[in-house]
Amino acid sequence: MPQPDHICAFPVPEAASLDEDLQLVFEKCVTKLGLVPNVLATYSIRPQRLRNFMAMYNEIMFSESGLSKLEREMVAVVVSSANRCYYCLVAHGQAVRALSGDPELGEMLVMNYRVAPLDARRRAMLDFAWKLTKQPSEVGEADRQGLREAGFSAEDVFDLSETVAFYNFSNRMATAMDMMPNREYHGMNRPEPFEPPVAPTKG
């Protein structure tokens, strides 16, 4: 059964009606990704907010950090799993598959990150992301100390906390606006169907 056939719950502007800088962004997305992510199309309802969103996203996800790009995407998926954000689970689940080369990891993080065979550092990172999302008032010094013991610097804890906060924000926007993920994400970075070997026939 296909997902609902809309970008979001409201009409979005035609790309050709946007300012030139945003048209260029959309063209670059098509060239690089083969699509314009529906989150950007939705944010084009408020063009300056789209610029702000892209600037913050790029800073959080691509700037120099002790957290790898894959780890930041893993955080995005776990936060989105806690919030049951369909858009972000599909979009960032695909990113985890692409960056890790492991479709099973993407599925485990979407459904229940605790079943994933993670090292102690990543386990601590995702435990913190889950708690900060689900029980923020209970986060305290013991949680920060746990991250220090797992090898996170003060800068790393800052980056991790900001990433968790950003995806809680974007999850709520996606849910409130009923954003649908681009259908293309569902099939990306998945292995070819397994075909069992054919038993030799007896002569």
N, C-alpha and C positions, 0 to 999 in steps of 0.2 A: 504494500500500500504506500503510495507516494506521500511525502510531506505536503503541507499546504503550499499552494502555488502563488506565493507572494514574497516580496522582499521584506516587508514589514507591514504593520497594520494600517499604515497611512501611505498615501501617494508620495513618491519621491521624485525630485526634479529630473528631467532629462539631462544627461551628461552635457549635451550641447548648450544647455542654458546656463551652465556654471561658469564662473570666472575662469580665465585662461589657465591660471596656475593649477586649479583643481582639474580642469580637463586634461592637463598634462599628466597629473598624478594618475588619473583613471587610465589614460593611454599606456602609461608605464606599467600599471598593474596587468593590463591585457597582454602586453608584450612579455612580461616576466612570468606571470602566473597563469595566463590564459583566461583570466576573469577579473572582474571588479568585485572584491569582497563585499557582501551585502551590508556589512557593518559600515563601510565607507559610503555606500549608496544611501543608507539610512541617515547617517550623520550629515549628508549633503542637504537635508532639510534645513539645517542651520550651518551655513558654509563656514563661518568663523569658528564654530565649535568643532567642525571637521578638521580644520587646520590645527586647532589646539589638541584635539584627540590624537592626530597623527604625530604631532611633536612629542607628546607625552609617551605614546606607544613606542616610538623609535628610541627615545631616551631610555626607557625602562628595559626594552627588549634587545637593543643592539649596542648600547654603550659599553665601555670597558667595565668589567665586573668580575668578581671572584666566582660568580654563578655563570655557568656556561649557558649558551642559547638553549640547548636541550633542557637543562635544569629549569630555566625560566618557563619553558613550554610545559614541562612536567608540573610545575606549580600552577600554571594556568588551568591545566586539566583537573587537578585535584580540587582546586577552589571551585571550579565549575561543577564538578561532581557533587561537592557538598551543597551547592546552591541549585543543583538540577537544572543548569542552564543549557538547554538543548543546543543553541547556536554555538556557544563556546566549546562545548564538549566535542561537537563534530569538527569545528574548524581547528581547534588546538590539538585534538586527538590526531588529526591528519598531520599536523606539524611534528608531533612526537614520532609518528611512524616514519616521516621523512628524515628527521634528524638522527634517529636511533637505528634505522634500518630494521626495526623489530616491531612488526604489527601486533605481536602478543603483548608487548609492554604497553602500547597505546590502549589496548582493550582493557588490560588490568587496571591501568590508572583511571580509565573512564568508570569502570564498575566498582572497584575496590582496591585502592592502591596498596592496601596491607598485604595482599596476596603476592605482590611483585617481589622478586628476589633482589632487593636493593642492598647496597652497602650501607654502613652505619651512618655515613654523612648524609646520603640522600634520604634515608629513613627519617633522620632527625629533621631534615628540611621539610619533608612532606607532613610529618606529624605536626610541626609548628604551623604550616600553612592551613592544615585542617582545623587546628584548635583556634587560630586567630580568626578563622572564618565562622566556625560554629559556636565558639565560646570565648569571644574576645575579652569579656570582662574578667575571665579567669587567667589570662596570660600575665605572667609575672616574672620575677627575677630567676626563678628556677628554670623557666623555659629559655630565657636568654643564656643562662649558664650551660644548659644542655647544648645549645648551639655552639657556644665557645668550645666546649669539650669535644664536639664533633668536628672542630677545625674551622669554624666560621669566624672571621674577623669582624670588628665593629662595622666596617664598610659592607661586608657581606650580609650581616644581619639587617642593616639599613636597606640594602637592595632587595633582600628577601621580603622584608616587611612591606616595602613599597610595591613589589610585584603582587603580593597577596592583596593589598588594598586596592590596587588598580583593577584586578580581575573581579573583586567583589563589586566594585563600581560598574565595570562593563557588563558583568552578569545581570545586574539589576536593570541597566539600560536595555539590554537585549531582551530580557523577559518583559519589561514594561511595554516595549515597542513591538513585541511579538516578531522579532527578527527571525527569519529562516536562514539557515546556512545555505551557501551555494551548493546545489546538488552535486557538482563535480567533486567536492571534498570526499563524499562517501566512497568513491572508487579509487581515490589516489593512494599510491604507495602501499598497495596490497599485492601479495604474491600471486603469481598465476595459479589457477586451480590445480590442485594436486591430482595427478593421474597415476594410479598404481600400475606397476609394471605388468605386462601381459605374460602370463605363464606360457612357456613354450608348449607347443602342441606335440603330442607323441606321433612319431612317424609310423 
